[in-house]
C-alpha cells in the first residue's frame, strides 16, 4: 500500500511540473516552481494549483 502512495505522489508531482513548464511564465518562475515541487512533494503541487488557478492571491 505504501508503494501506491509513493507512485501517486510521484505522478502528481510530474503532472504539476509539466503544467508549470506549459505556462508562459519567465524562466526564473518556472525553475523556482519546479524546485518547490521537487523539494516539497506534498505541499508543492497543492500550492502550485492554488496559486496558478488564482484561488490564493500572492
PDB file as gemmi writes it, atoms N, CA and C in Angstrom:
CRYST1    1.000    1.000    1.000  90.00  90.00  90.00 P 1                      
ATOM      1  N   UNK A   1       0.821  -1.194   0.000  1.00  0.00           N  
ATOM      2  CA  UNK A   1       0.000   0.000   0.000  1.00  0.00           C  
ATOM      3  C   UNK A   1       0.867   1.261   0.000  1.00  0.00           C  
ATOM      4  N   UNK A   2       2.029   1.198   0.671  1.00  0.00           N  
ATOM      5  CA  UNK A   2       2.927   2.348   0.705  1.00  0.00           C  
ATOM      6  C   UNK A   2       3.464   2.709  -0.657  1.00  0.00           C  
ATOM      7  N   UNK A   3       3.729   1.700  -1.466  1.00  0.00           N  
ATOM      8  CA  UNK A   3       4.251   1.948  -2.808  1.00  0.00           C  
ATOM      9  C   UNK A   3       3.215   2.677  -3.665  1.00  0.00           C  
ATOM     10  N   UNK A   4       1.962   2.385  -3.443  1.00  0.00           N  
ATOM     11  CA  UNK A   4       0.900   3.050  -4.190  1.00  0.00           C  
ATOM     12  C   UNK A   4       0.885   4.548  -3.883  1.00  0.00           C  
ATOM     13  N   UNK A   5       1.056   4.909  -2.615  1.00  0.00           N  
ATOM     14  CA  UNK A   5       1.095   6.319  -2.231  1.00  0.00           C  
ATOM     15  C   UNK A   5       2.303   7.018  -2.862  1.00  0.00           C  
ATOM     16  N   UNK A   6       3.445   6.356  -2.843  1.00  0.00           N  
ATOM     17  CA  UNK A   6       4.651   6.940  -3.445  1.00  0.00           C  
ATOM     18  C   UNK A   6       4.434   7.159  -4.936  1.00  0.00           C  
ATOM     19  N   UNK A   7       3.851   6.190  -5.604  1.00  0.00           N  
ATOM     20  CA  UNK A   7       3.577   6.311  -7.032  1.00  0.00           C  
ATOM     21  C   UNK A   7       2.585   7.437  -7.306  1.00  0.00           C  
ATOM     22  N   UNK A   8       1.553   7.548  -6.498  1.00  0.00           N  
ATOM     23  CA  UNK A   8       0.555   8.598  -6.666  1.00  0.00           C  
ATOM     24  C   UNK A   8       1.180   9.982  -6.484  1.00  0.00           C  
ATOM     25  N   UNK A   9       1.990  10.148  -5.463  1.00  0.00           N  
ATOM     26  CA  UNK A   9       2.660  11.432  -5.233  1.00  0.00           C  
ATOM     27  C   UNK A   9       3.609  11.751  -6.379  1.00  0.00           C  
ATOM     28  N   UNK A  10       4.322  10.754  -6.861  1.00  0.00           N  
ATOM     29  CA  UNK A  10       5.238  10.953  -7.985  1.00  0.00           C  
ATOM     30  C   UNK A  10       4.481  11.416  -9.234  1.00  0.00           C  
ATOM     31  N   UNK A  11       3.364  10.790  -9.526  1.00  0.00           N  
ATOM     32  CA  UNK A  11       2.567  11.152 -10.705  1.00  0.00           C  
ATOM     33  C   UNK A  11       2.030  12.577 -10.563  1.00  0.00           C  
ATOM     34  N   UNK A  12       1.545  12.933  -9.386  1.00  0.00           N  
ATOM     35  CA  UNK A  12       1.040  14.287  -9.158  1.00  0.00           C  
ATOM     36  C   UNK A  12       2.157  15.308  -9.326  1.00  0.00           C  
ATOM     37  N   UNK A  13       3.341  14.996  -8.804  1.00  0.00           N  
ATOM     38  CA  UNK A  13       4.481  15.905  -8.954  1.00  0.00           C  
ATOM     39  C   UNK A  13       4.853  16.089 -10.425  1.00  0.00           C  
ATOM     40  N   UNK A  14       4.909  15.011 -11.168  1.00  0.00           N  
ATOM     41  CA  UNK A  14       5.262  15.100 -12.590  1.00  0.00           C  
ATOM     42  C   UNK A  14       4.224  15.920 -13.345  1.00  0.00           C  
ATOM     43  N   UNK A  15       2.954  15.698 -13.068  1.00  0.00           N  
ATOM     44  CA  UNK A  15       1.907  16.471 -13.740  1.00  0.00           C  
ATOM     45  C   UNK A  15       1.999  17.958 -13.387  1.00  0.00           C  
ATOM     46  N   UNK A  16       2.289  18.254 -12.142  1.00  0.00           N  
ATOM     47  CA  UNK A  16       2.429  19.654 -11.733  1.00  0.00           C  
ATOM     48  C   UNK A  16       3.625  20.301 -12.429  1.00  0.00           C  
ATOM     49  N   UNK A  17       4.734  19.592 -12.511  1.00  0.00           N  
ATOM     50  CA  UNK A  17       5.924  20.138 -13.183  1.00  0.00           C  
ATOM     51  C   UNK A  17       5.648  20.354 -14.670  1.00  0.00           C  
ATOM     52  N   UNK A  18       4.960  19.429 -15.306  1.00  0.00           N  
ATOM     53  CA  UNK A  18       4.605  19.607 -16.717  1.00  0.00           C  
ATOM     54  C   UNK A  18       3.704  20.819 -16.896  1.00  0.00           C  
ATOM     55  N   UNK A  19       2.773  21.015 -15.964  1.00  0.00           N  
ATOM     56  CA  UNK A  19       1.886  22.173 -16.038  1.00  0.00           C  
ATOM     57  C   UNK A  19       2.665  23.474 -15.855  1.00  0.00           C  
ATOM     58  N   UNK A  20       3.642  23.474 -14.967  1.00  0.00           N  
ATOM     59  CA  UNK A  20       4.484  24.658 -14.772  1.00  0.00           C  
ATOM     60  C   UNK A  20       5.174  25.024 -16.077  1.00  0.00           C  
ATOM     61  N   UNK A  21       5.722  24.055 -16.757  1.00  0.00           N  
ATOM     62  CA  UNK A  21       6.500  24.332 -17.967  1.00  0.00           C  
ATOM     63  C   UNK A  21       5.629  24.627 -19.180  1.00  0.00           C  
ATOM     64  N   UNK A  22       4.332  24.328 -19.116  1.00  0.00           N  
ATOM     65  CA  UNK A  22       3.422  24.681 -20.209  1.00  0.00           C  
ATOM     66  C   UNK A  22       3.018  26.151 -20.141  1.00  0.00           C  
ATOM     67  N   UNK A  23       3.069  26.733 -18.965  1.00  0.00           N  
ATOM     68  CA  UNK A  23       2.645  28.119 -18.780  1.00  0.00           C  
ATOM     69  C   UNK A  23       3.677  29.081 -19.349  1.00  0.00           C  
ATOM     70  N   UNK A  24       3.216  30.267 -19.707  1.00  0.00           N  
ATOM     71  CA  UNK A  24       4.108  31.274 -20.286  1.00  0.00           C  
ATOM     72  C   UNK A  24       4.629  32.207 -19.195  1.00  0.00           C  
ATOM     73  N   UNK A  25       5.334  31.648 -18.241  1.00  0.00           N  
ATOM     74  CA  UNK A  25       5.976  32.423 -17.195  1.00  0.00           C  
ATOM     75  C   UNK A  25       7.450  32.576 -17.534  1.00  0.00           C  
ATOM     76  N   UNK A  26       8.120  33.449 -16.810  1.00  0.00           N  
ATOM     77  CA  UNK A  26       9.548  33.624 -17.036  1.00  0.00           C  
ATOM     78  C   UNK A  26      10.288  32.350 -16.618  1.00  0.00           C  
ATOM     79  N   UNK A  27      11.492  32.225 -17.112  1.00  0.00           N  
ATOM     80  CA  UNK A  27      12.308  31.053 -16.811  1.00  0.00           C  
ATOM     81  C   UNK A  27      12.568  30.947 -15.311  1.00  0.00           C  
ATOM     82  N   UNK A  28      12.760  32.091 -14.645  1.00  0.00           N  
ATOM     83  CA  UNK A  28      13.025  32.076 -13.201  1.00  0.00           C  
ATOM     84  C   UNK A  28      11.847  31.504 -12.425  1.00  0.00           C  
ATOM     85  N   UNK A  29      10.634  31.913 -12.812  1.00  0.00           N  
ATOM     86  CA  UNK A  29       9.451  31.400 -12.118  1.00  0.00           C  
ATOM     87  C   UNK A  29       9.275  29.905 -12.366  1.00  0.00           C  
ATOM     88  N   UNK A  30       9.522  29.486 -13.578  1.00  0.00           N  
ATOM     89  CA  UNK A  30       9.403  28.059 -13.885  1.00  0.00           C  
ATOM     90  C   UNK A  30      10.386  27.236 -13.064  1.00  0.00           C  
ATOM     91  N   UNK A  31      11.634  27.694 -13.023  1.00  0.00           N  
ATOM     92  CA  UNK A  31      12.651  26.971 -12.255  1.00  0.00           C  
ATOM     93  C   UNK A  31      12.322  26.976 -10.762  1.00  0.00           C  
ATOM     94  N   UNK A  32      11.878  28.116 -10.256  1.00  0.00           N  
ATOM     95  CA  UNK A  32      11.519  28.208  -8.841  1.00  0.00           C  
ATOM     96  C   UNK A  32      10.394  27.244  -8.495  1.00  0.00           C  
ATOM     97  N   UNK A  33       9.344  27.216  -9.292  1.00  0.00           N  
ATOM     98  CA  UNK A  33       8.237  26.308  -9.006  1.00  0.00           C  
ATOM     99  C   UNK A  33       8.650  24.843  -9.151  1.00  0.00           C  
ATOM    100  N   UNK A  34       9.503  24.561 -10.103  1.00  0.00           N  
ATOM    101  CA  UNK A  34       9.994  23.186 -10.255  1.00  0.00           C  
ATOM    102  C   UNK A  34      10.754  22.752  -9.015  1.00  0.00           C  
ATOM    103  N   UNK A  35      11.606  23.619  -8.490  1.00  0.00           N  
ATOM    104  CA  UNK A  35      12.358  23.302  -7.276  1.00  0.00           C  
ATOM    105  C   UNK A  35      11.416  23.131  -6.087  1.00  0.00           C  
ATOM    106  N   UNK A  36      10.427  24.014  -5.967  1.00  0.00           N  
ATOM    107  CA  UNK A  36       9.463  23.911  -4.857  1.00  0.00           C  
ATOM    108  C   UNK A  36       8.724  22.584  -4.918  1.00  0.00           C  
ATOM    109  N   UNK A  37       8.281  22.197  -6.094  1.00  0.00           N  
ATOM    110  CA  UNK A  37       7.530  20.944  -6.236  1.00  0.00           C  
ATOM    111  C   UNK A  37       8.413  19.738  -5.921  1.00  0.00           C  
ATOM    112  N   UNK A  38       9.661  19.792  -6.327  1.00  0.00           N  
ATOM    113  CA  UNK A  38      10.566  18.663  -6.060  1.00  0.00           C  
ATOM    114  C   UNK A  38      10.918  18.571  -4.583  1.00  0.00           C  
ATOM    115  N   UNK A  39      11.200  19.723  -3.957  1.00  0.00           N  
ATOM    116  CA  UNK A  39      11.608  19.704  -2.551  1.00  0.00           C  
ATOM    117  C   UNK A  39      10.438  19.477  -1.590  1.00  0.00           C  
ATOM    118  N   UNK A  40       9.253  19.883  -1.981  1.00  0.00           N  
ATOM    119  CA  UNK A  40       8.062  19.712  -1.142  1.00  0.00           C  
ATOM    120  C   UNK A  40       7.018  18.910  -1.923  1.00  0.00           C  
ATOM    121  N   UNK A  41       7.208  17.596  -2.035  1.00  0.00           N  
ATOM    122  CA  UNK A  41       6.368  16.804  -2.936  1.00  0.00           C  
ATOM    123  C   UNK A  41       4.891  16.756  -2.553  1.00  0.00           C  
ATOM    124  N   UNK A  42       4.539  17.001  -1.319  1.00  0.00           N  
ATOM    125  CA  UNK A  42       3.125  17.003  -0.950  1.00  0.00           C  
ATOM    126  C   UNK A  42       2.528  18.405  -1.013  1.00  0.00           C  
ATOM    127  N   UNK A  43       3.278  19.393  -0.575  1.00  0.00           N  
ATOM    128  CA  UNK A  43       2.779  20.761  -0.490  1.00  0.00           C  
ATOM    129  C   UNK A  43       2.968  21.508  -1.813  1.00  0.00           C  
ATOM    130  N   UNK A  44       4.057  21.238  -2.515  1.00  0.00           N  
ATOM    131  CA  UNK A  44       4.380  21.956  -3.745  1.00  0.00           C  
ATOM    132  C   UNK A  44       3.297  21.918  -4.808  1.00  0.00           C  
ATOM    133  N   UNK A  45       2.811  20.747  -5.193  1.00  0.00           N  
ATOM    134  CA  UNK A  45       1.760  20.700  -6.216  1.00  0.00           C  
ATOM    135  C   UNK A  45       0.458  21.368  -5.763  1.00  0.00           C  
ATOM    136  N   UNK A  46       0.140  21.243  -4.492  1.00  0.00           N  
ATOM    137  CA  UNK A  46      -1.080  21.890  -3.979  1.00  0.00           C  
ATOM    138  C   UNK A  46      -0.923  23.406  -4.043  1.00  0.00           C  
ATOM    139  N   UNK A  47       0.236  23.906  -3.625  1.00  0.00           N  
ATOM    140  CA  UNK A  47       0.494  25.349  -3.686  1.00  0.00           C  
ATOM    141  C   UNK A  47       0.451  25.832  -5.130  1.00  0.00           C  
ATOM    142  N   UNK A  48       1.064  25.082  -6.037  1.00  0.00           N  
ATOM    143  CA  UNK A  48       1.053  25.456  -7.448  1.00  0.00           C  
ATOM    144  C   UNK A  48      -0.375  25.532  -7.969  1.00  0.00           C  
ATOM    145  N   UNK A  49      -1.188  24.547  -7.659  1.00  0.00           N  
ATOM    146  CA  UNK A  49      -2.566  24.528  -8.129  1.00  0.00           C  
ATOM    147  C   UNK A  49      -3.340  25.742  -7.602  1.00  0.00           C  
ATOM    148  N   UNK A  50      -3.222  26.001  -6.308  1.00  0.00           N  
ATOM    149  CA  UNK A  50      -3.976  27.095  -5.701  1.00  0.00           C  
ATOM    150  C   UNK A  50      -3.525  28.459  -6.223  1.00  0.00           C  
ATOM    151  N   UNK A  51      -2.238  28.637  -6.402  1.00  0.00           N  
ATOM    152  CA  UNK A  51      -1.731  29.931  -6.851  1.00  0.00           C  
ATOM    153  C   UNK A  51      -1.922  30.111  -8.362  1.00  0.00           C  
ATOM    154  N   UNK A  52      -1.677  29.070  -9.140  1.00  0.00           N  
ATOM    155  CA  UNK A  52      -1.795  29.217 -10.601  1.00  0.00           C  
ATOM    156  C   UNK A  52      -3.246  29.380 -11.038  1.00  0.00           C  
ATOM    157  N   UNK A  53      -4.168  28.834 -10.292  1.00  0.00           N  
ATOM    158  CA  UNK A  53      -5.588  28.969 -10.614  1.00  0.00           C  
ATOM    159  C   UNK A  53      -6.198  30.216  -9.965  1.00  0.00           C  
ATOM    160  N   UNK A  54      -5.352  31.009  -9.327  1.00  0.00           N  
ATOM    161  CA  UNK A  54      -5.733  32.258  -8.672  1.00  0.00           C  
ATOM    162  C   UNK A  54      -6.782  32.047  -7.578  1.00  0.00           C  
ATOM    163  N   UNK A  55      -6.730  30.885  -6.930  1.00  0.00           N  
ATOM    164  CA  UNK A  55      -7.576  30.622  -5.778  1.00  0.00           C  
ATOM    165  C   UNK A  55      -7.014  31.376  -4.572  1.00  0.00           C  
ATOM    166  N   UNK A  56      -5.674  31.468  -4.511  1.00  0.00           N  
ATOM    167  CA  UNK A  56      -4.987  32.250  -3.498  1.00  0.00           C  
ATOM    168  C   UNK A  56      -4.165  33.306  -4.220  1.00  0.00           C  
ATOM    169  N   UNK A  57      -4.333  34.552  -3.839  1.00  0.00           N  
ATOM    170  CA  UNK A  57      -3.559  35.649  -4.459  1.00  0.00           C  
ATOM    171  C   UNK A  57      -2.344  35.958  -3.597  1.00  0.00           C  
ATOM    172  N   UNK A  58      -1.187  35.939  -4.239  1.00  0.00           N  
ATOM    173  CA  UNK A  58       0.050  36.297  -3.530  1.00  0.00           C  
ATOM    174  C   UNK A  58       0.665  37.487  -4.236  1.00  0.00           C  
TER     175      UNK A  58                                                      
END                                                                             
